[in-house]
């Protein structure tokens, strides 16, 4: 390894260790005043070296940038050491709501309720507070209901480059009957949304659902669905 390459890798390690979010290659290149291809090649080399040496951390490309992560093999020890993480743990209800939003976004609270079979206002509010879910627009065909989507923080926490890396639903279904039930609920929701679109044929553009593709992680809860059993997080 040349001295220049070693210095580049050392600089990258230092920058990534002090970063609390994925750092794009372009930003690293600007800071180091180097070409992006050289920086990207060095990052990939570092990631391979850490993996080969069995280090306690990994360098991974997620959410449009690069970030250091603790190695999954040591997560139990890290979890026990960092006791404050317990307060950030997601409940089963929150995980269910987050899964529906992740796989069906943008989706209204009514859509989440339809899949889960329970009012999800509290858990969606909790997911927004944790920065995992954001307001992604409004569905004007359904009473201007708020539409929700996942955030960049969601990608970071779950180690995903983008939503295409979400595992298939089959991995979460314990048996074919459960998988079929999940798909039927999702298909029913798709059908209701298509029916709403049919009702809008001939209407003006201002009647169509609107979606905001912004990067803001914050969102607000609105009254986009009716009553029903309410579930606490």
LUMZA-516437 format. One line per 4 residues: number of its first residue (from 1); their letters; for each residue x, y, z of N, C-alpha, C. Coordinates in pm, 1 decimal. Each point is the difference from the previous one (the first is absolute). Layout:
// residues N
NUM> A> X,Y,Z,X,Y,Z,X,Y,Z ~ ...;
END
This chain:
// residues 233
1> XXXX> 85.1,-119.6,0.0,-85.1,119.6,0.0,88.6,124.6,0.0 ~ -29.1,90.4,-91.7,77.6,122.1,-7.7,-30.3,89.3,119.0 ~ 92.4,92.2,26.0,-17.5,91.7,113.0,-123.4,87.2,-21.3 ~ -19.1,44.2,-125.8,-115.8,85.6,-30.5,-131.3,-73.5,25.8;
5> XXXX> -4.7,-127.5,-41.1,-122.2,-78.0,20.0,-26.3,-24.6,147.5 ~ 107.0,-24.9,75.6,-14.4,-22.5,144.3,-50.3,125.8,69.0 ~ 51.1,115.5,-41.3,-43.4,126.0,60.0,-145.9,28.6,-34.7 ~ -38.8,-32.6,-122.8,-137.7,21.0,-40.9,-94.3,-85.4,84.5;
9> XXXX> 34.6,-126.7,18.8,-85.5,-88.4,79.6,-6.7,47.0,145.0 ~ 114.4,45.8,52.0,0.2,49.7,137.0,-89.9,121.5,15.1 ~ 6.1,89.9,-98.0,-84.5,119.7,4.2,-147.2,-37.8,-8.4 ~ -32.1,-96.4,-84.3,-138.8,-43.9,-12.9,-50.5,-62.6,129.9;
13> XXXX> 82.5,-81.4,62.6,-38.9,-60.6,127.5,-31.2,108.1,102.8 ~ 87.1,101.1,8.1,-18.2,107.1,97.9,-130.0,76.0,-25.7 ~ -26.9,31.8,-126.6,-121.1,75.1,-33.9,-126.0,-80.8,30.2 ~ 3.4,-128.7,-33.7,-117.9,-83.2,20.4,-25.2,-29.1,147.5;
17> XXXX> 106.1,-5.9,80.0,-17.5,-25.9,142.0,-68.8,115.6,71.2 ~ 16.5,123.3,-50.9,-61.7,115.0,66.4,-133.3,37.2,-64.2 ~ -43.4,-76.4,-99.4,-125.4,29.2,-68.8,-113.3,-82.0,61.8 ~ -112.7,67.2,25.3,-114.0,-70.0,59.0,-106.3,-35.8,-102.7;
21> XXXX> 34.3,8.2,-128.0,-90.8,-37.1,-107.4,82.4,-40.3,-121.0 ~ -58.2,-73.1,-95.3,74.4,-39.2,-119.8,52.3,122.7,-74.0 ~ 125.1,-7.7,-43.9,63.1,112.4,-68.1,16.0,-34.0,-148.4 ~ -56.3,80.8,-90.2,13.0,-26.3,-143.2,146.1,7.2,-45.4;
25> XXXX> 31.1,-75.1,-103.6,135.8,2.4,-55.1,37.6,141.0,-44.2 ~ -96.0,71.3,-58.3,27.7,135.1,-48.5,45.8,92.6,111.7 ~ -61.7,-14.5,117.6,38.1,85.9,112.3,140.0,-34.6,50.6 ~ 27.6,-129.2,9.7,133.5,-42.4,43.3,106.6,48.1,-98.4;
29> XXXX> -31.4,-10.5,-128.2,94.5,43.2,-102.6,25.2,150.0,9.8 ~ -104.4,77.6,25.8,16.3,144.7,12.5,86.9,36.3,120.0 ~ -23.6,-67.2,111.7,78.1,27.8,120.5,147.4,-33.8,-20.7 ~ 24.9,-111.4,-66.8,137.8,-46.1,-20.8,63.2,57.6,-126.6;
33> XXXX> -80.7,74.9,-76.7,47.5,61.0,-125.3,57.3,-104.6,-95.2 ~ -78.9,-107.1,-17.4,40.1,-108.9,-88.2,-114.1,-32.9,-95.9 ~ 30.5,-79.2,-101.8,-100.7,-43.9,-95.7,-88.5,-107.4,64.4 ~ -127.7,1.1,-35.7,-93.7,-95.2,58.9,36.2,-146.0,-27.5;
37> XXXX> 42.7,-37.1,-122.0,34.6,-140.7,-24.7,108.0,-51.8,94.2 ~ 99.9,83.2,29.9,108.3,-42.2,89.4,-51.7,-21.6,141.1 ~ -87.5,88.7,45.3,-56.4,-12.2,134.0,-90.5,-122.4,10.3 ~ -82.2,-21.3,-101.6,-89.4,-115.1,2.1,78.1,-131.3,-1.2;
41> XXXX> 107.5,-4.5,-77.8,82.3,-121.3,-4.1,62.6,-27.8,136.5 ~ 46.2,106.2,66.7,60.7,-15.9,132.2,-103.1,-47.3,102.1 ~ -121.6,49.5,-8.7,-105.7,-42.6,91.3,-30.4,-148.2,-16.8 ~ -7.7,-44.8,-124.6,-28.3,-141.1,-25.8,114.5,-88.4,50.3;
45> XXXX> 123.2,48.7,-13.6,115.1,-74.7,50.8,-5.2,-9.9,151.8 ~ -34.8,109.8,65.2,-11.0,-0.3,145.4,-107.0,-98.4,46.2 ~ -114.8,3.4,-67.0,-109.0,-89.7,37.5,43.4,-145.6,-11.9 ~ 71.7,-32.1,-106.6,47.8,-137.1,-20.5,103.4,-38.9,105.7;
49> XXXX> 89.3,94.2,33.9,103.3,-28.0,100.7,-62.2,-26.8,136.0 ~ -98.8,81.6,39.4,-64.7,-20.4,129.4,-67.3,-137.2,4.8 ~ -62.6,-38.9,-110.2,-69.1,-128.9,-4.4,99.1,-115.6,8.6 ~ 110.3,10.5,-73.1,99.9,-107.3,-1.4,67.9,-15.8,135.5;
53> XXXX> 20.6,111.2,71.3,71.2,-3.6,127.6,-92.1,-34.4,117.3 ~ -130.0,-11.9,-26.3,-93.1,-34.5,107.1,-8.2,106.2,107.3 ~ 0.9,126.5,-40.8,-3.4,110.3,96.4,-135.9,8.2,69.3 ~ -6.2,75.4,107.9,-123.8,14.9,74.3,-94.1,102.3,-60.1;
57> XXXX> 38.3,54.6,-112.3,-85.6,96.9,-68.4,7.4,-24.4,-150.1 ~ -95.6,56.7,-70.3,-7.7,-13.9,-145.0,-12.6,136.8,-64.0 ~ 44.9,10.2,-123.7,-21.8,120.3,-79.6,-100.4,-38.3,-106.9 ~ -115.8,67.8,2.7,-108.0,-38.6,-91.2,-53.5,120.4,-75.1;
61> XXXX> -46.9,-25.3,-123.1,-61.6,102.9,-81.9,-151.2,-8.8,20.1 ~ -57.8,102.2,61.6,-143.7,2.5,27.3,-54.6,140.6,-21.0 ~ -125.1,7.8,-42.9,-72.3,127.9,-11.0,79.1,106.6,-74.2 ~ 67.9,-39.1,-107.2,70.7,96.8,-82.3,134.3,45.2,52.4;
65> XXXX> 54.6,-69.6,97.9,130.3,38.6,54.4,67.9,-117.6,67.5 ~ 112.5,27.3,65.9,77.4,-103.3,68.9,2.6,30.0,149.2 ~ -7.9,-108.4,81.1,-2.9,18.2,144.5,56.4,-122.2,70.9 ~ 60.2,23.9,116.6,50.7,-108.3,83.1,-113.7,-60.0,82.1;
69> XXXX> -2.6,-131.7,10.5,-98.4,-70.1,81.9,71.2,-104.6,85.0 ~ -54.1,-25.9,118.4,54.0,-111.4,77.8,-34.5,-130.2,-71.1 ~ 85.5,-99.2,15.8,-21.9,-129.0,-66.4,-119.7,-70.6,63.3 ~ -89.5,-54.8,-83.2,-118.7,-68.5,53.6,32.1,-110.6,100.2;
73> XXXX> 117.5,-62.3,-14.0,36.8,-109.7,89.7,12.1,47.3,144.6 ~ 22.5,129.6,18.8,21.2,52.3,135.2,-116.3,86.6,48.7 ~ -111.2,-6.1,-70.3,-114.8,81.9,40.1,-51.3,-32.4,140.6 ~ -3.6,-127.0,42.9,-46.3,-26.6,137.2,85.2,70.1,104.9;
77> XXXX> 133.6,-1.6,-18.9,87.8,65.8,95.8,-16.4,151.8,-3.6 ~ -14.0,52.5,-121.8,-17.5,144.6,-12.8,-132.6,43.2,61.6 ~ -104.4,-78.5,-22.5,-131.5,32.8,54.0,1.6,0.8,152.1 ~ 68.8,-95.8,58.6,8.4,-5.6,145.7,79.8,117.4,55.0;
81> XXXX> 104.4,38.7,-73.6,86.2,109.7,45.6,-70.7,135.2,-10.7 ~ -64.7,21.6,-112.8,-68.6,127.2,-20.8,-142.8,-13.9,53.1 ~ -17.3,17.0,128.0,-129.3,-24.9,63.7,-107.2,95.4,-49.7 ~ 38.2,118.1,-39.6,-99.1,97.6,-43.7,-72.1,-45.6,-126.4;
85> XXXX> 57.9,-95.3,-72.5,-64.8,-47.8,-122.7,-134.3,-65.5,29.5 ~ -16.9,-51.5,124.7,-124.4,-66.6,34.8,-119.4,93.0,-14.7 ~ 21.1,128.3,27.9,-110.3,95.2,-8.4,-37.2,29.3,-144.6 ~ 84.1,-36.3,-94.5,-27.0,26.3,-140.4,-53.0,-123.5,-72.2;
89> XXXX> -13.8,-107.1,70.6,-43.8,-123.9,-62.7,-144.1,12.1,-48.3 ~ -27.4,-54.4,-116.7,-134.5,9.0,-55.9,-88.3,-111.9,53.8 ~ -123.5,34.6,32.2,-95.8,-100.1,43.9,-44.4,-83.2,-120.1 ~ -67.9,-110.1,28.2,-51.9,-84.0,-107.2,-98.2,77.9,-85.9;
93> XXXX> -83.9,81.3,65.6,-98.3,79.9,-73.9,69.7,99.5,-92.2 ~ 105.9,63.6,49.9,71.6,96.9,-82.0,68.4,-67.9,-118.5 ~ 54.4,-118.4,21.9,64.4,-73.9,-108.5,-101.7,-37.8,-107.6 ~ -119.7,-38.9,42.6,-104.0,-35.8,-96.5,-37.5,120.7,-85.3;
97> XXXX> -24.7,113.2,65.6,-38.2,120.8,-73.4,112.4,45.6,-92.0 ~ 122.4,-7.6,48.6,114.1,40.9,-81.4,13.1,-89.2,-122.9 ~ -25.1,-129.0,14.9,8.3,-92.3,-113.2,-105.3,33.8,-105.5 ~ -121.9,29.5,44.0,-106.1,34.2,-95.0,37.6,126.0,-77.0;
101> XXXX> 49.4,101.1,71.8,38.7,125.4,-65.8,116.1,-22.5,-95.7 ~ 98.9,-77.6,42.9,117.8,-23.1,-83.7,-35.5,-69.5,-130.5 ~ -87.2,-100.7,6.7,-32.6,-79.0,-118.4,-111.6,59.9,-84.4 ~ -76.0,95.7,56.0,-116.6,48.1,-72.9,-0.4,152.4,-13.8;
105> XXXX> 111.5,66.2,23.6,3.3,145.5,-3.4,-11.6,55.7,-142.2 ~ -58.8,121.0,-12.2,-59.8,78.3,107.9,-137.1,-55.3,36.1 ~ -30.8,-5.6,129.3,-124.6,-60.0,45.5,-57.6,84.7,112.9 ~ -131.8,8.9,5.4,-66.0,77.4,104.9,-10.7,-82.5,127.7;
109> XXXX> -37.0,67.0,109.0,-20.7,-72.0,124.3,-114.5,-99.9,-15.4 ~ -100.1,37.6,-77.4,-111.1,-91.7,-25.2,49.6,-126.0,-70.5 ~ 96.9,15.7,-90.8,56.6,-115.1,-67.8,75.4,-91.1,95.7 ~ 75.2,61.1,93.6,71.6,-79.3,100.1,-99.9,-74.2,87.8;
113> XXXX> -107.2,70.5,39.5,-103.9,-63.1,82.5,-62.4,-119.3,-71.6 ~ -21.9,14.3,-132.8,-65.4,-106.0,-76.3,82.3,-127.8,0.2 ~ 130.5,14.4,-4.6,87.0,-118.1,-1.2,14.3,-59.2,139.6 ~ 14.6,87.2,101.4,23.3,-48.0,136.5,-128.8,-35.5,73.5;
117> XXXX> -112.2,60.4,-42.4,-126.3,-28.3,66.3,-17.9,71.4,131.8 ~ 75.3,108.9,23.2,-9.8,75.2,124.2,44.5,143.1,-27.6 ~ -51.0,95.6,78.6,38.7,139.0,-16.9,148.4,16.1,31.9 ~ 74.3,57.5,-93.8,146.1,7.8,13.1,50.3,141.4,25.3;
121> XXXX> -87.6,88.7,44.7,39.3,140.2,19.1,117.1,13.6,96.4 ~ -7.1,-69.2,113.4,103.9,13.9,101.5,135.3,-50.6,-49.1 ~ -0.3,-115.6,-66.6,128.5,-55.6,-42.7,60.6,82.2,-114.3 ~ -83.3,53.1,-89.7,52.9,83.9,-106.9,60.8,127.0,58.8;
125> XXXX> -66.0,56.2,100.6,54.0,117.8,67.2,135.5,-31.1,61.5 ~ 12.7,-119.0,59.6,126.5,-41.4,60.4,108.9,-17.3,-105.3 ~ -37.2,-57.1,-114.7,97.5,-20.6,-107.6,48.5,133.7,-55.8 ~ -89.3,98.2,-4.5,40.4,133.4,-46.1,97.7,61.6,99.0;
129> XXXX> -28.6,-13.5,129.7,88.7,54.1,102.5,138.6,-61.9,-8.0 ~ 7.3,-126.5,-35.4,128.2,-68.8,-11.2,69.1,29.0,-133.2 ~ -67.3,74.8,-87.9,61.5,37.0,-127.1,-2.1,-109.4,-105.1 ~ -81.9,-103.2,20.0,-4.6,-111.4,-94.7,-107.4,18.7,-106.6;
133> XXXX> -99.5,83.2,28.8,-111.8,23.5,-90.5,-19.5,150.6,-15.2 ~ -42.5,43.0,-119.1,-24.7,141.3,-26.6,-128.8,17.0,-78.2 ~ -49.9,121.7,0.0,-114.6,32.8,-82.9,48.2,11.0,-143.7 ~ -64.5,-74.8,-90.5,45.8,-5.6,-138.9,-97.1,65.2,-96.9;
137> XXXX> -101.2,68.8,49.4,-93.8,65.8,-88.0,-142.7,-15.3,48.5 ~ -95.2,31.8,-86.5,-142.2,-8.6,32.6,-73.9,-71.2,-112.2 ~ -99.4,-80.9,37.7,-85.5,-67.5,-97.2,-131.3,76.5,-7.2 ~ -12.6,86.5,-99.5,-118.8,83.9,-10.1,-124.8,-78.5,-38.7;
141> XXXX> 20.5,-120.2,-49.9,-115.4,-83.0,-35.7,-58.8,-69.0,121.7 ~ 66.4,10.7,114.3,-48.3,-66.1,121.8,-4.7,100.2,114.8 ~ -66.8,113.4,-24.3,-16.1,98.9,105.5,128.5,69.3,39.4 ~ 93.5,12.8,-94.6,128.2,66.6,26.4,79.2,-71.0,109.3;
145> XXXX> -11.4,-131.9,3.8,68.9,-78.3,103.2,150.9,11.4,-14.9 ~ 68.5,3.4,112.7,145.9,2.5,-1.0,52.8,-135.1,-49.1 ~ 99.0,4.1,-87.1,68.1,-120.5,-47.3,135.8,-9.4,68.6 ~ 37.0,-119.3,40.6,124.6,-19.5,72.6,99.1,-84.3,-80.1;
149> XXXX> 126.8,28.2,22.5,107.5,-76.4,-61.5,115.0,-11.3,97.9 ~ 97.3,-82.9,-32.4,116.4,-15.5,86.5,102.1,110.3,-27.9 ~ 95.8,13.4,88.0,100.0,105.3,-7.8,138.9,-55.7,-30.9 ~ 91.3,89.8,-17.8,139.5,-40.4,-18.9,52.3,-68.5,126.4;
153> XXXX> -47.1,47.0,116.3,40.6,-63.3,125.8,-42.7,-145.9,3.5 ~ -117.4,-30.6,-56.1,-46.4,-138.1,-8.7,101.2,-84.8,-76.7 ~ 46.4,52.2,-115.2,98.1,-73.1,-79.2,128.3,-22.0,80.4 ~ 43.0,103.2,72.7,123.0,-10.2,78.8,-13.3,-105.8,108.5;
157> XXXX> -109.5,6.6,76.8,-17.5,-90.9,113.5,-7.8,-146.1,-43.3 ~ -58.6,-24.1,-117.5,-16.9,-137.5,-45.9,106.8,-40.8,-102.1 ~ 98.3,88.3,-22.1,113.0,-36.1,-85.9,-34.8,-22.3,-144.6 ~ -88.4,83.8,-55.8,-44.3,-15.9,-138.2,54.0,113.5,-86.8;
161> XXXX> 41.0,-32.2,-123.0,40.9,103.6,-94.0,-121.6,76.7,-49.2 ~ -107.0,-72.2,-28.3,-126.1,60.2,-43.5,-111.3,-101.1,24.8 ~ -122.8,38.5,-33.5,-115.4,-86.0,29.7,-1.8,-128.8,-80.8 ~ 75.0,-3.9,-110.0,3.4,-122.5,-80.3,67.3,-114.9,74.9;
165> XXXX> 73.1,32.9,108.1,67.2,-104.1,77.6,-88.0,-57.1,111.4 ~ -124.0,47.1,9.1,-91.1,-60.7,97.9,-17.0,-148.1,-32.1 ~ 7.8,-86.5,99.0,-16.9,-144.0,-27.2,-142.5,-29.6,-43.5 ~ -20.5,-106.3,-78.2,-134.9,-35.2,-45.3,-90.0,-35.1,117.4;
169> XXXX> -129.0,25.5,-16.3,-96.0,-24.9,107.8,-0.7,-146.7,44.0 ~ 32.7,-89.9,-92.1,-4.1,-142.3,32.6,87.4,-34.6,120.2 ~ 106.9,78.6,20.7,91.5,-30.1,109.8,-63.7,27.0,136.2 ~ -106.6,80.6,2.3,-61.4,35.5,126.4,-124.3,-82.9,30.8;
173> XXXX> -49.8,-73.6,-97.3,-121.6,-78.8,20.8,37.2,-136.0,58.4 ~ -50.9,-34.6,117.0,34.1,-129.1,60.8,-56.9,-119.5,-74.2 ~ -104.1,21.0,-80.6,-59.3,-110.1,-73.6,-73.4,55.8,-121.7 ~ -33.4,-85.2,-98.2,-67.8,46.3,-122.2,-131.8,70.8,27.4;
177> XXXX> -74.2,-45.0,101.6,-129.6,61.8,30.2,17.8,145.3,44.7 ~ 101.2,24.8,84.6,25.6,136.6,45.3,44.9,87.1,-115.3 ~ 87.5,-55.3,-84.6,46.3,75.4,-116.8,-117.9,37.5,-89.6 ~ -91.3,-94.3,-21.5,-116.8,25.3,-83.5,-87.5,109.0,61.2;
181> XXXX> -15.6,-4.3,132.2,-82.1,100.6,67.7,61.1,138.6,-13.8 ~ 133.4,8.2,12.9,68.8,128.5,-14.3,-21.1,55.8,-139.3 ~ 17.9,-85.9,-100.4,-13.5,46.3,-138.2,-145.0,39.2,-31.0 ~ -96.3,-73.5,54.4,-140.0,34.8,-24.6,-32.1,138.1,55.5;
185> XXXX> 51.6,30.4,118.5,-25.6,131.3,58.3,65.8,110.5,-81.9 ~ 122.9,-25.1,-44.1,68.4,100.2,-82.4,-71.1,17.8,-132.8 ~ -43.2,-110.5,-61.1,-70.3,8.8,-128.1,-133.7,71.2,15.7 ~ -67.0,-24.7,112.2,-127.0,67.9,24.8,20.8,149.0,12.1;
189> XXXX> 109.2,37.5,65.7,31.6,142.0,14.0,31.8,60.2,-135.7 ~ 75.2,-72.2,-83.0,30.2,48.2,-135.1,-128.7,18.3,-79.2 ~ -92.7,-95.0,13.6,-124.3,9.0,-74.0,-81.8,120.3,40.4 ~ -4.0,30.1,131.1,-77.8,115.1,45.1,59.0,128.8,-50.9;
193> XXXX> 132.0,5.2,-8.8,64.8,120.8,-50.3,-24.9,14.7,-150.0 ~ -3.6,-114.0,-72.4,-29.3,5.8,-142.8,-143.1,44.7,-23.5 ~ -91.8,-46.2,86.4,-139.2,41.3,-12.8,-13.9,149.9,17.3 ~ 78.3,54.0,94.1,-5.3,143.7,21.2,50.5,73.4,-122.3;
197> XXXX> 101.8,-55.9,-66.1,52.6,62.5,-121.7,-105.2,-2.5,-109.9 ~ -76.7,-113.0,-11.5,-103.2,-8.7,-102.4,-107.2,105.8,21.1 ~ -32.6,27.6,127.3,-102.4,99.9,30.2,43.4,138.9,-41.5 ~ 131.6,15.3,-18.4,51.7,132.3,-32.9,14.0,21.6,-149.5;
201> XXXX> -36.2,-99.0,-82.4,10.9,15.5,-144.7,-78.3,122.3,-45.3 ~ 64.1,85.0,-75.3,-63.2,120.6,-49.7,13.2,115.9,95.7 ~ 53.1,-23.6,120.0,17.1,109.5,94.5,127.2,75.9,-31.6 ~ 13.3,117.6,59.2,118.7,81.6,-24.3,120.8,-56.4,70.4;
205> XXXX> 117.6,52.6,-36.7,123.4,-49.3,58.0,6.7,25.3,149.2 ~ -73.6,102.4,47.4,10.2,30.7,141.9,-71.8,-102.5,86.7 ~ -68.7,-98.0,-63.3,-68.4,-102.0,76.9,85.3,-123.8,20.1 ~ 115.3,-6.0,-63.5,82.4,-120.6,7.1,84.0,1.1,126.3;
209> XXXX> 39.8,-120.0,48.0,86.8,-6.3,116.7,129.7,72.5,-26.9 ~ 52.8,64.6,100.9,126.5,70.4,-15.0,100.5,-60.9,95.2 ~ 121.2,-16.6,-46.8,105.2,-58.4,81.3,119.6,90.6,-2.1 ~ 54.3,26.8,118.5,117.8,84.1,13.1,121.3,-89.3,11.4;
213> XXXX> 92.0,10.7,-94.3,118.3,-85.8,0.6,116.1,63.2,73.9 ~ -27.5,97.5,84.0,107.2,67.7,71.8,72.5,-92.1,94.8 ~ 113.7,47.1,50.0,84.6,-81.3,85.7,-23.4,26.7,147.5 ~ -96.5,86.9,34.9,-21.7,30.6,139.9,-38.1,-125.4,75.0;
217> XXXX> 57.7,-16.7,117.7,-27.8,-115.3,82.4,-116.2,24.7,94.3 ~ -45.0,124.0,10.4,-103.3,31.4,96.0,-136.4,-15.7,-63.9 ~ -100.8,-26.1,79.2,-135.6,-9.7,-50.1,-96.8,37.7,109.0 ~ -124.1,20.2,-34.8,-101.1,32.7,97.8,-116.7,-94.1,-15.1;
221> XXXX> -64.9,-28.8,110.9,-115.1,-88.3,-1.6,-125.0,82.8,-25.6 ~ -83.9,-47.2,-92.2,-123.6,70.6,-28.0,-116.0,-94.7,12.4 ~ -119.7,53.6,-1.3,-118.8,-84.6,14.4,-39.3,-58.6,-133.1 ~ 70.4,-101.7,-47.3,-24.4,-53.3,-132.5,-83.2,-125.1,0.7;
225> XXXX> -42.4,-45.9,115.9,-87.9,-115.4,-0.2,-93.4,8.5,119.2 ~ -95.4,-87.8,0.3,-101.6,6.0,103.3,43.9,-66.1,127.4 ~ -99.9,-36.7,80.5,29.1,-57.8,131.2,40.2,-144.1,-9.9 ~ -34.2,-77.7,101.1,39.5,-138.9,3.0,83.0,-25.2,121.9;
229> XXXX> 30.0,-124.7,28.5,79.3,-30.8,117.5,134.0,68.7,-7.4 ~ 41.7,62.4,106.2,126.0,73.6,3.0,103.7,-82.6,73.4 ~ 119.7,-1.7,-56.2,105.5,-82.9,56.1,113.7,88.4,44.4 ~ 46.2,-17.6,121.1,116.9,74.0,47.1,124.0,-70.1,-46.0;
233> X> 108.7,79.1,-9.1,124.7,-60.0,-45.2,45.1,-105.0,100.5;
END
